[in-house]
Amino acid sequence: MNLSFAIIILLCIFIFLAVAALSLNDRLIMVITRISGLYALIMGIFLYSMIYSVLAPDPVSGLMHTLLSVCWIFIGENGMDAAQEAAPLLPLFRNGFGFSLLWSAHLCGIFTTLSAAVNIIGKKLLISMRNYLALSKDLVVIYGVNSDSTLFAQELSLKVNCSIIFVDEKPDADSLPTIYNFGGVVRTDRSAGYPNRGFIRYLGLRPGNRKFTLYCMDADTERNIQYARQMKILLEECKIPPNMTGLILFGRKDTRTEELQVSENNYGYGMVSVYTSSLLASRVLIKAFPPCDTLRFDETGMALDNFDAMIIGFGNLGQHVLKSLVMNGQFVGSRFHAAVFDPEIDAVSGTIRQECPGLFRYYDIDLLPFDGRSSEFYRYLEEHLDSVKYIVVSTGSVIRNTGISEDLNMYLQRRGRNIPVIQCDYNGIFYNSSDNKNLQLQSIYSPDILYSHRIDNLAMTLNHIYCNNPDHTAFEDWVACDSFSRASSRAAADFFPAILRCAGLSEDEAAHDQWITDPVLLDHLGHTEHMRWCAFHLVYGFDTMPDEILEERAAAYREETARTGNSRIKPARDLDRYLHACIVPWEELDTLSERVTALTGRTVYYKQNDINSIMTIPAAIKADREGA
């Protein structure tokens, strides 16, 4: 009885382990199952045909016995008695080797049958196993099952140690096999689609037990916003600390983040990033091809080349490309120039002109009403062939992008010019390899972009160093920031690689205190940082503050300070009217500093603020690495 009980226990353990293995990776198990079944079939036919060739009275009877015995392999029966009877007549079985092969065939047959049974009748058990395993790591919940979210999750599963759960009441059926292959879980029930406390309990979220990131990636942006709002309410009810949460939201251009982001007076997600496909594509473009990589710099951080770019297509995507190039293409010693080509340029440029009134006044940007295949375009390119560093094709049509890019590459190759021609669309960034033989693709749904904890942590650390408040943690300073200041910190952190390139240093060197001591280099880097800062504000619609408004705000600052002993008014910045007094050339900052100091009675030194930002880079990198 005890022996029978032990056998049952061992059998249950074997089945449990087999099911657990089957729950991890469908594709791997499918391959193993096929190999196992083929091995059992071939080995069974080979061994049993040998056995019954000496035991059967005639060939037909031997054939029938062989076929029946091979079938028994897959249902747990065995023909060991026949093998023992035939062993004295078969050399393969005399030393026991044949018996080992026969047992291995039977074990592979049993595994094949068990695998088939689990896949046919055990799907609920597989899902339960996956659900249980998903509770042991940091959690990623993705709202929306489609080809884009599946591609992102598949890459994320290879790079980040996390559990991934999808939510969608009507998932894309073609995406489900891929999700199951990398061990993802899919919830299609209403309690997940319209989350309640039961869903939070299912996720295993408790105060402080693990990080939680929500990705709202449904094609319907309004549903994404509604789901993020509902989940925020539940997280607050369950007292989940905001610093353990994050939100990546695919929303509308006008999506307001204040209601979703944690603040001093509002519960919300600790980290919030809102993307449109155009914004995401432009970010991938800059990450794959930073403008600084097209320029040379001397030992003082001075650029030795001008940055001259061409953009073909000026729809929503082309406008985001221009903004990204402006924000990331400003360097001391370099003149920024962009030529934009679109046959409908007047019809499509109204929005960006209205939203960014200072952009076209401060920067040398030509808007030209020509197609990227026109003779006017090629005439312009011929005249500027020696200066152009960067060409982006973003017409909004993959077919049109490809045709224009192929023609451009052939033209440049004939003239011996190695200028990158980058196709940018809503699927990703396409570009030719350096030898012009292979087309490369960088998807916009890359974890390097969408898994934004690194850039947010760097931005948060940078902001904490800037605040210089020893009584606050980095997260507390982050909570106290308005949403625009958070975006500004992220943009500064995004530009770190360009600053390092100007300085001729690697990130490792910066993290190990090999930082700048040369005052000329430091001044040039501070100047570059100011240029980037101005570009960021102009792209976000800011303009230079008129003198009368600066004086008006300085008076309000003095009055509040006299009345309360302190003031939260920043005289040089007006977020309501999108004005900032510091949007002036580097050479004018000293005069502005003296003026604001005289108006407010508080000493400011704006140039030093930019230089201080450069000096925070090593500490920010080290703190970010320690917290990673």
C-alpha positions as CSV (number, residue, x, y, z in Angstrom):
1,M,0.0,0.0,0.0
2,N,2.8,2.4,0.9
3,L,4.6,1.5,-2.3
4,S,1.5,2.2,-4.4
5,F,1.0,5.5,-2.6
6,A,4.6,6.5,-3.3
7,I,4.2,5.6,-6.9
8,I,1.1,7.7,-7.1
9,I,2.8,10.7,-5.5
10,L,5.8,10.4,-7.8
11,L,3.5,10.1,-10.8
12,C,1.6,13.3,-9.8
13,I,4.9,15.1,-9.3
14,F,6.0,14.0,-12.8
15,I,2.7,15.1,-14.4
16,F,2.9,18.5,-12.5
17,L,6.4,19.2,-13.7
18,A,5.5,18.2,-17.2
19,V,2.5,20.5,-17.2
20,A,4.6,23.3,-15.7
21,A,7.2,22.8,-18.5
22,L,4.5,22.8,-21.1
23,S,3.1,26.1,-19.7
24,L,6.3,28.1,-20.3
25,N,6.9,28.0,-24.0
26,D,4.5,26.6,-26.5
27,R,6.9,26.8,-29.5
28,L,9.7,25.0,-27.7
29,I,7.4,22.3,-26.4
30,M,5.9,21.8,-29.8
31,V,9.4,21.2,-31.2
32,I,10.3,18.8,-28.4
33,T,7.0,16.9,-28.8
34,R,7.5,16.4,-32.5
35,I,11.1,15.2,-32.0
36,S,9.9,12.9,-29.2
37,G,7.0,11.5,-31.2
38,L,9.2,10.9,-34.3
39,Y,11.9,9.2,-32.2
40,A,9.3,6.9,-30.5
41,L,7.8,6.0,-33.9
42,I,11.0,5.3,-35.7
43,M,12.6,3.5,-32.8
44,G,9.5,1.5,-32.1
45,I,9.2,0.3,-35.7
46,F,12.9,-0.6,-35.9
47,L,13.0,-2.6,-32.6
48,Y,9.6,-4.3,-32.8
49,S,10.1,-5.3,-36.4
50,M,13.4,-6.9,-35.3
51,I,11.7,-8.7,-32.4
52,Y,8.8,-10.1,-34.3
53,S,11.0,-11.1,-37.2
54,V,12.2,-13.9,-35.0
55,L,9.0,-14.6,-33.0
56,A,6.2,-14.3,-35.6
57,P,5.3,-17.5,-37.6
58,D,5.0,-15.5,-40.8
59,P,5.7,-12.0,-42.3
60,V,2.1,-10.9,-42.2
61,S,1.7,-11.8,-38.5
62,G,5.0,-10.1,-37.8
63,L,3.9,-6.9,-39.5
64,M,0.6,-6.8,-37.5
65,H,2.3,-7.5,-34.2
66,T,4.9,-4.7,-35.0
67,L,2.1,-2.1,-35.8
68,L,0.1,-3.0,-32.7
69,S,3.2,-2.8,-30.5
70,V,4.2,0.6,-31.9
71,C,0.6,1.9,-31.2
72,W,1.0,0.6,-27.6
73,I,4.1,2.8,-27.2
74,F,1.8,5.9,-27.2
75,I,-0.8,4.5,-24.8
76,G,1.5,3.2,-22.1
77,E,1.5,-0.5,-22.9
78,N,4.8,-2.3,-23.6
79,G,6.1,-5.4,-25.3
80,M,8.9,-6.2,-22.9
81,D,7.8,-9.8,-22.5
82,A,8.3,-10.3,-26.3
83,A,11.6,-8.5,-26.2
84,Q,12.9,-10.8,-23.4
85,E,11.7,-13.9,-25.3
86,A,13.5,-12.7,-28.5
87,A,16.7,-11.4,-26.7
88,P,18.7,-14.7,-26.9
89,L,18.2,-14.6,-30.7
90,L,19.1,-10.9,-31.2
91,P,22.6,-9.6,-30.6
92,L,21.3,-6.0,-29.9
93,F,19.4,-7.2,-26.8
94,R,22.0,-9.6,-25.3
95,N,23.9,-6.9,-23.5
96,G,20.8,-4.9,-22.5
97,F,21.4,-2.0,-25.0
98,G,18.3,-2.9,-27.0
99,F,16.1,-2.8,-23.8
100,S,17.4,0.7,-23.1
101,L,16.5,1.8,-26.5
102,L,13.0,0.3,-26.2
103,W,12.4,1.9,-22.8
104,S,13.5,5.3,-24.2
105,A,11.0,4.9,-27.1
106,H,8.2,4.2,-24.6
107,L,9.1,7.2,-22.4
108,C,9.1,9.5,-25.5
109,G,5.8,8.0,-26.6
110,I,4.2,8.7,-23.2
111,F,5.5,12.3,-23.2
112,T,4.1,12.9,-26.7
113,T,0.7,11.6,-25.6
114,L,0.8,13.7,-22.4
115,S,1.7,16.8,-24.4
116,A,-1.1,16.3,-26.8
117,A,-3.6,15.7,-24.0
118,V,-2.5,18.9,-22.2
119,N,-2.9,20.9,-25.4
120,I,-6.3,19.4,-26.2
121,I,-8.0,19.3,-22.8
122,G,-5.7,21.2,-20.5
123,K,-5.7,24.8,-21.7
124,K,-7.3,26.0,-18.6
125,L,-4.6,24.3,-16.5
126,L,-1.9,25.9,-18.7
127,I,-3.5,29.3,-18.2
128,S,-3.7,28.8,-14.4
129,M,0.0,27.8,-14.4
130,R,0.9,30.9,-16.3
131,N,-1.2,33.1,-14.0
132,Y,0.6,31.7,-11.0
133,L,4.0,32.2,-12.5
134,A,3.1,35.7,-13.4
135,L,2.8,36.7,-9.7
136,S,6.5,36.3,-8.9
137,K,8.1,39.2,-10.9
138,D,7.5,42.9,-11.6
139,L,4.3,43.2,-13.5
140,V,3.5,44.6,-16.9
141,V,-0.2,44.8,-17.9
142,I,-0.9,45.6,-21.6
143,Y,-4.3,46.8,-22.5
144,G,-5.0,45.9,-26.1
145,V,-4.0,42.7,-28.0
146,N,-2.8,43.6,-31.5
147,S,0.2,43.1,-33.7
148,D,2.0,46.2,-32.4
149,S,1.5,45.4,-28.7
150,T,2.4,41.8,-29.2
151,L,5.6,42.7,-31.0
152,F,6.6,45.1,-28.2
153,A,5.8,42.5,-25.5
154,Q,7.8,39.8,-27.3
155,E,10.9,42.0,-27.4
156,L,10.3,43.2,-23.8
157,S,10.2,39.6,-22.6
158,L,13.7,39.0,-24.0
159,K,15.2,42.1,-22.3
160,V,13.4,42.6,-19.0
161,N,12.7,40.2,-16.2
162,C,9.0,40.8,-15.8
163,S,5.6,39.1,-16.1
164,I,3.3,40.2,-18.9
165,I,-0.5,40.1,-18.8
166,F,-2.6,41.2,-21.7
167,V,-6.2,42.5,-21.3
168,D,-8.6,42.6,-24.2
169,E,-12.2,41.4,-24.5
170,K,-11.8,40.9,-28.2
171,P,-8.2,40.1,-28.8
172,D,-6.6,39.8,-32.2
173,A,-6.6,36.0,-32.7
174,D,-3.5,36.0,-34.9
175,S,-1.5,37.5,-32.0
176,L,-2.5,34.9,-29.4
177,P,0.0,32.1,-30.4
178,T,2.9,34.5,-30.2
179,I,1.8,35.7,-26.7
180,Y,1.6,32.1,-25.5
181,N,4.9,31.3,-27.0
182,F,6.8,33.8,-24.8
183,G,4.8,32.9,-21.7
184,G,2.3,35.8,-21.7
185,V,-1.1,35.6,-20.2
186,V,-4.3,36.9,-21.8
187,R,-7.4,38.0,-19.9
188,T,-10.5,38.4,-22.0
189,D,-13.2,38.5,-19.2
190,R,-15.2,41.6,-18.3
191,S,-13.6,41.9,-14.9
192,A,-10.3,42.6,-16.5
193,G,-11.6,44.7,-19.4
194,Y,-13.5,46.9,-16.9
195,P,-11.1,46.4,-13.9
196,N,-12.4,46.0,-10.4
197,R,-10.8,45.0,-7.1
198,G,-11.0,41.4,-8.0
199,F,-8.7,42.0,-10.9
200,I,-6.2,43.8,-8.6
201,R,-6.3,40.8,-6.3
202,Y,-5.7,38.5,-9.3
203,L,-2.7,40.6,-10.2
204,G,-1.3,40.1,-6.8
205,L,-0.7,43.8,-6.2
206,R,-0.2,44.9,-2.6
207,P,1.4,48.0,-1.2
208,G,5.1,47.9,-1.9
209,N,5.4,44.3,-3.1
210,R,6.5,44.9,-6.7
211,K,6.5,47.4,-9.5
212,F,3.5,47.7,-11.8
213,T,3.5,49.3,-15.3
214,L,0.4,49.7,-17.4
215,Y,0.7,50.0,-21.2
216,C,-2.5,51.2,-22.9
217,M,-1.9,50.2,-26.5
218,D,-5.4,49.7,-27.9
219,A,-6.1,51.1,-31.3
220,D,-8.9,53.2,-29.8
221,T,-7.1,56.0,-27.9
222,E,-10.3,57.0,-26.0
223,R,-10.5,53.5,-24.6
224,N,-6.9,53.7,-23.5
225,I,-7.6,56.9,-21.5
226,Q,-10.7,55.4,-19.9
227,Y,-8.8,52.2,-18.9
228,A,-5.9,54.2,-17.4
229,R,-8.4,56.3,-15.4
230,Q,-10.2,53.3,-14.0
231,M,-7.0,51.5,-13.1
232,K,-5.7,54.7,-11.3
233,I,-8.9,54.7,-9.2
234,L,-8.4,51.1,-8.2
235,L,-4.7,51.5,-7.4
236,E,-5.6,54.4,-5.1
237,E,-8.4,52.4,-3.4
238,C,-5.9,49.5,-2.8
239,K,-3.3,52.0,-1.5
240,I,-0.6,51.1,-4.0
241,P,2.3,53.6,-3.6
242,P,2.6,55.8,-6.7
243,N,6.4,55.3,-6.8
244,M,5.7,51.7,-7.6
245,T,3.6,52.4,-10.7
246,G,4.0,53.7,-14.2
247,L,1.8,54.4,-17.2
248,I,2.6,54.3,-21.0
249,L,-0.4,55.7,-22.8
250,F,-1.1,55.8,-26.5
251,G,-3.4,58.8,-26.6
252,R,-4.5,61.8,-28.4
253,K,-2.2,64.8,-29.0
254,D,-4.2,66.9,-26.5
255,T,-4.2,64.2,-23.8
256,R,-3.7,65.9,-20.4
257,T,-1.4,64.1,-18.1
258,E,-2.1,66.1,-14.9
259,E,-5.1,63.9,-13.9
260,L,-3.0,60.7,-14.4
261,Q,0.4,61.8,-13.0
262,V,0.9,61.9,-9.2
263,S,1.3,65.3,-7.7
264,E,1.2,66.9,-4.3
265,N,-2.6,67.2,-4.4
266,N,-3.5,64.2,-6.6
267,Y,-3.0,60.5,-6.6
268,G,-1.7,59.1,-9.8
269,Y,0.9,57.0,-11.5
270,G,4.5,57.7,-10.5
271,M,5.7,57.8,-14.1
272,V,3.5,58.8,-17.1
273,S,4.4,59.0,-20.7
274,V,1.9,59.8,-23.4
275,Y,2.7,58.9,-27.0
276,T,1.2,59.4,-30.4
277,S,2.6,57.2,-33.2
278,S,4.2,60.4,-34.8
279,L,5.9,61.3,-31.5
280,L,7.1,57.8,-31.0
281,A,8.5,57.5,-34.5
282,S,10.4,60.8,-34.2
283,R,11.9,59.6,-30.8
284,V,13.1,56.4,-32.4
285,L,14.6,58.4,-35.3
286,I,16.7,60.5,-32.9
287,K,17.8,57.4,-30.9
288,A,18.8,55.5,-34.0
289,F,20.4,58.5,-35.7
290,P,21.3,61.3,-33.3
291,P,22.3,64.5,-35.1
292,C,25.5,64.8,-33.0
293,D,26.8,61.7,-34.8
294,T,26.9,63.5,-38.1
295,L,29.2,66.3,-36.7
296,R,32.8,66.6,-35.6
297,F,33.9,68.4,-32.4
298,D,37.2,69.8,-31.3
299,E,38.7,69.4,-27.8
300,T,36.8,72.5,-26.5
301,G,33.4,71.0,-27.4
302,M,33.0,73.3,-30.4
303,A,31.3,71.7,-33.5
304,L,33.4,71.8,-36.6
305,D,30.4,71.3,-39.0
306,N,27.0,72.8,-39.6
307,F,24.0,70.6,-39.3
308,D,22.0,70.7,-42.5
309,A,18.9,68.4,-42.8
310,M,16.3,67.7,-45.5
311,I,12.8,66.4,-44.7
312,I,10.5,65.1,-47.4
313,G,6.9,65.1,-46.3
314,F,5.4,67.6,-43.8
315,G,2.3,65.9,-42.4
316,N,1.9,65.1,-38.7
317,L,4.9,62.8,-38.8
318,G,7.2,65.2,-40.8
319,Q,6.4,68.0,-38.3
320,H,7.4,65.8,-35.3
321,V,10.6,64.9,-37.2
322,L,11.4,68.6,-37.6
323,K,10.7,69.3,-33.9
324,S,13.0,66.5,-32.9
325,L,15.8,67.6,-35.1
326,V,15.5,71.2,-33.8
327,M,15.7,70.0,-30.2
328,N,18.6,67.7,-30.8
329,G,20.5,69.6,-33.5
330,Q,21.8,72.7,-31.6
331,F,25.5,72.8,-30.9
332,V,28.0,75.6,-30.3
333,G,29.8,76.4,-33.5
334,S,27.2,74.8,-35.7
335,R,24.5,76.5,-37.8
336,F,21.2,74.6,-37.8
337,H,19.4,74.5,-41.2
338,A,16.5,72.4,-42.3
339,A,14.8,72.3,-45.7
340,V,11.3,70.8,-45.8
341,F,9.7,69.6,-49.0
342,D,6.0,68.9,-49.5
343,P,3.8,69.8,-52.5
344,E,1.0,70.8,-50.1
345,I,3.3,72.7,-47.7
346,D,1.0,75.7,-47.3
347,A,-2.0,73.4,-46.6
348,V,-0.3,71.3,-44.0
349,S,1.9,73.7,-42.1
350,G,-0.7,75.9,-40.5
351,T,-0.9,74.0,-37.3
352,I,2.8,74.0,-36.5
353,R,3.1,77.7,-37.4
354,Q,0.3,78.4,-35.0
355,E,1.5,76.1,-32.2
356,C,5.2,77.1,-32.4
357,P,5.2,80.8,-33.4
358,G,8.9,81.3,-32.5
359,L,10.2,78.2,-34.2
360,F,10.5,79.7,-37.8
361,R,11.8,83.0,-36.5
362,Y,14.6,81.6,-34.5
363,Y,15.8,78.8,-36.8
364,D,16.7,78.7,-40.5
365,I,13.9,76.5,-41.8
366,D,12.9,76.5,-45.4
367,L,9.4,75.3,-46.3
368,L,9.4,74.4,-50.0
369,P,6.3,73.3,-52.0
370,F,8.1,70.6,-54.0
371,D,7.7,66.8,-54.1
372,G,10.7,64.6,-53.2
373,R,10.8,63.3,-56.7
374,S,10.6,66.6,-58.5
375,S,13.3,68.3,-60.5
376,E,13.2,71.3,-58.1
377,F,14.0,69.0,-55.2
378,Y,17.0,67.4,-57.0
379,R,18.2,70.9,-58.1
380,Y,18.2,72.0,-54.5
381,L,20.0,68.8,-53.4
382,E,22.6,69.3,-56.1
383,E,23.3,72.8,-54.9
384,H,23.6,71.7,-51.2
385,L,25.3,68.3,-51.8
386,D,28.4,69.2,-49.9
387,S,26.6,70.5,-46.8
388,V,23.7,68.1,-46.3
389,K,24.2,65.7,-43.4
390,Y,20.8,64.1,-42.9
391,I,17.8,63.2,-45.1
392,V,14.5,62.0,-43.7
393,V,11.7,60.6,-45.9
394,S,8.4,60.8,-44.1
395,T,5.6,61.2,-46.6
396,G,3.1,59.0,-44.7
397,S,3.1,56.3,-47.3
398,V,5.4,53.3,-47.1
399,I,5.4,52.7,-50.8
400,R,6.1,56.4,-51.6
401,N,8.9,56.5,-48.9
402,T,10.5,53.4,-50.4
403,G,10.4,54.7,-54.0
404,I,11.9,58.2,-53.0
405,S,14.6,56.6,-50.8
406,E,15.7,54.1,-53.5
407,D,16.0,56.9,-56.0
408,L,17.9,59.1,-53.5
409,N,20.3,56.3,-52.6
410,M,21.1,55.7,-56.3
411,Y,21.7,59.4,-56.9
412,L,24.0,59.8,-53.8
413,Q,25.9,56.6,-54.7
414,R,26.6,57.9,-58.2
415,R,28.0,61.1,-56.7
416,G,30.1,59.3,-54.1
417,R,28.2,60.9,-51.1
418,N,27.5,58.8,-48.0
419,I,24.5,60.8,-46.6
420,P,22.0,58.7,-44.5
421,V,18.6,58.5,-46.1
422,I,16.1,57.4,-43.4
423,Q,12.6,56.3,-44.1
424,C,10.4,57.2,-41.1
425,D,6.8,55.9,-40.9
426,Y,4.4,54.6,-38.3
427,N,5.9,51.1,-38.4
428,G,9.4,52.1,-37.7
429,I,12.7,53.5,-39.0
430,F,14.1,52.0,-42.2
431,Y,17.6,52.8,-43.4
432,N,20.4,51.3,-45.5
433,S,23.4,49.8,-43.8
434,S,26.7,51.5,-44.3
435,D,27.5,49.3,-47.3
436,N,24.1,50.1,-48.9
437,K,23.4,46.4,-49.3
438,N,20.9,45.7,-46.5
439,L,17.8,47.5,-45.3
440,Q,17.6,47.8,-41.5
441,L,14.5,48.3,-39.4
442,Q,14.1,49.8,-36.0
443,S,10.5,49.3,-34.8
444,I,8.8,52.2,-33.1
445,Y,7.5,49.6,-30.6
446,S,11.0,48.9,-29.3
447,P,11.4,48.4,-25.5
448,D,14.4,50.7,-25.6
449,I,11.9,53.5,-26.3
450,L,8.6,52.3,-24.7
451,Y,10.2,50.8,-21.5
452,S,11.0,54.3,-20.3
453,H,12.0,53.6,-16.7
454,R,15.6,54.3,-17.6
455,I,15.0,57.8,-19.1
456,D,12.4,58.7,-16.4
457,N,14.8,57.6,-13.6
458,L,17.6,59.7,-15.1
459,A,15.2,62.6,-15.5
460,M,14.0,62.2,-11.9
461,T,17.6,62.0,-10.6
462,L,18.6,65.1,-12.6
463,N,15.6,67.1,-11.3
464,H,16.5,66.0,-7.7
465,I,20.0,67.2,-8.0
466,Y,18.8,70.5,-9.5
467,C,16.3,71.0,-6.6
468,N,19.1,70.5,-4.1
469,N,16.7,69.7,-1.2
470,P,18.3,67.2,1.1
471,D,15.1,66.7,3.0
472,H,13.3,65.3,-0.1
473,T,13.8,62.1,-2.0
474,A,14.1,62.2,-5.7
475,F,10.5,61.0,-6.1
476,E,9.2,63.6,-3.7
477,D,10.9,66.3,-5.8
478,W,9.4,64.7,-8.9
479,V,5.9,64.8,-7.4
480,A,6.3,68.5,-6.6
481,C,7.1,69.3,-10.3
482,D,4.5,70.4,-12.8
483,S,4.1,68.3,-15.9
484,F,6.1,70.8,-18.1
485,S,9.1,70.7,-15.8
486,R,9.0,66.9,-15.9
487,A,9.0,67.0,-19.7
488,S,11.9,69.4,-19.6
489,S,13.9,67.1,-17.3
490,R,13.2,64.2,-19.7
491,A,14.4,66.2,-22.7
492,A,17.6,67.1,-20.8
493,A,18.2,63.5,-19.9
494,D,17.6,62.5,-23.6
495,F,20.4,64.9,-24.6
496,F,23.0,63.4,-22.3
497,P,24.6,61.3,-25.1
498,A,25.0,64.4,-27.2
499,I,26.7,66.3,-24.4
500,L,29.0,63.4,-23.8
501,R,29.9,63.3,-27.6
502,C,30.7,67.0,-27.5
503,A,33.0,66.4,-24.5
504,G,34.6,63.4,-26.1
505,L,33.7,61.2,-23.1
506,S,31.9,57.9,-22.7
507,E,29.1,57.3,-20.1
508,D,31.4,55.0,-18.2
509,E,34.1,57.7,-18.0
510,A,31.5,60.2,-16.8
511,A,30.2,57.8,-14.2
512,H,33.8,57.2,-12.9
513,D,34.4,60.9,-12.2
514,Q,36.4,61.5,-15.4
515,W,34.6,64.8,-15.9
516,I,35.3,68.2,-17.2
517,T,37.9,70.6,-15.6
518,D,38.7,72.8,-18.6
519,P,36.8,76.1,-18.2
520,V,36.6,76.6,-22.0
521,L,35.1,73.2,-22.6
522,L,32.6,73.7,-19.7
523,D,31.6,77.1,-21.0
524,H,30.9,75.6,-24.5
525,L,28.9,72.7,-23.1
526,G,26.9,75.1,-21.0
527,H,26.3,77.2,-24.1
528,T,25.2,74.0,-26.0
529,E,22.8,73.1,-23.1
530,H,21.3,76.6,-23.3
531,M,20.7,76.2,-27.0
532,R,19.0,72.8,-26.4
533,W,16.9,74.3,-23.7
534,C,15.8,77.2,-25.9
535,A,14.9,74.8,-28.7
536,F,12.9,72.6,-26.3
537,H,10.8,75.6,-25.2
538,L,10.3,76.9,-28.7
539,V,9.2,73.5,-29.9
540,Y,6.7,73.4,-27.1
541,G,5.2,76.7,-28.2
542,F,7.1,79.2,-25.9
543,D,8.3,82.6,-27.0
544,T,10.5,85.3,-25.5
545,M,8.8,87.2,-22.7
546,P,8.3,90.9,-23.4
547,D,9.9,93.4,-21.0
548,E,6.6,94.7,-19.6
549,I,5.4,91.2,-18.7
550,L,8.7,90.4,-17.0
551,E,8.3,93.6,-14.9
552,E,4.7,92.8,-14.1
553,R,5.7,89.3,-12.9
554,A,8.7,90.6,-10.9
555,A,6.4,93.1,-9.1
556,A,4.0,90.2,-8.2
557,Y,7.0,88.2,-6.9
558,R,8.1,91.1,-4.8
559,E,4.6,91.7,-3.4
560,E,4.0,88.0,-2.4
561,T,7.5,87.7,-0.9
562,A,6.9,90.8,1.2
563,R,3.5,89.6,2.3
564,T,4.3,85.9,3.1
565,G,8.1,85.7,3.2
566,N,8.2,83.5,0.2
567,S,6.9,83.3,-3.4
568,R,6.3,80.4,-5.8
569,I,6.1,82.9,-8.7
570,K,8.9,82.5,-11.2
571,P,9.2,85.9,-12.8
572,A,11.1,84.8,-15.9
573,R,8.6,82.0,-16.7
574,D,4.9,82.2,-17.5
575,L,3.4,78.8,-18.2
576,D,-0.1,80.2,-18.8
577,R,1.0,82.4,-21.7
578,Y,3.9,80.2,-22.8
579,L,6.5,82.9,-22.3
580,H,10.1,82.7,-20.9
581,A,12.6,85.6,-20.5
582,C,15.6,83.2,-21.0
583,I,14.8,82.4,-24.6
584,V,17.6,84.7,-25.7
585,P,21.1,84.1,-27.1
586,W,23.8,82.9,-24.7
587,E,25.6,86.2,-25.0
588,E,22.6,88.1,-23.6
589,L,22.1,86.0,-20.5
590,D,24.5,88.0,-18.3
591,T,22.5,91.2,-19.0
592,L,19.2,89.4,-18.3
593,S,20.6,88.0,-15.0
594,E,21.5,91.5,-13.9
595,R,18.1,92.8,-14.8
596,V,16.1,90.1,-13.1
597,T,18.3,90.4,-10.0
598,A,17.5,94.1,-9.9
599,L,13.8,93.6,-10.5
600,T,13.3,90.9,-7.8
601,G,16.0,91.5,-5.3
602,R,17.0,87.8,-5.7
603,T,20.4,87.1,-7.3
604,V,20.2,84.9,-10.4
605,Y,22.9,83.8,-12.8
606,Y,21.4,82.1,-15.7
607,K,24.6,81.1,-17.4
608,Q,25.7,79.3,-14.3
609,N,22.4,77.4,-14.2
610,D,23.2,75.9,-17.6
611,I,26.8,75.1,-16.6
612,N,25.4,73.5,-13.3
613,S,23.2,71.3,-15.5
614,I,26.3,70.0,-17.2
615,M,28.1,69.4,-13.9
616,T,25.2,67.2,-12.7
617,I,25.6,64.7,-15.4
618,P,28.1,62.4,-13.6
619,A,26.1,62.3,-10.4
620,A,22.9,61.7,-12.3
621,I,24.4,58.8,-14.2
622,K,25.9,57.2,-11.1
623,A,22.7,57.6,-9.1
624,D,20.7,56.1,-12.0
625,R,23.0,53.1,-12.2
626,E,22.8,52.5,-8.5
627,G,19.1,52.6,-8.6
628,A,18.7,50.4,-11.7
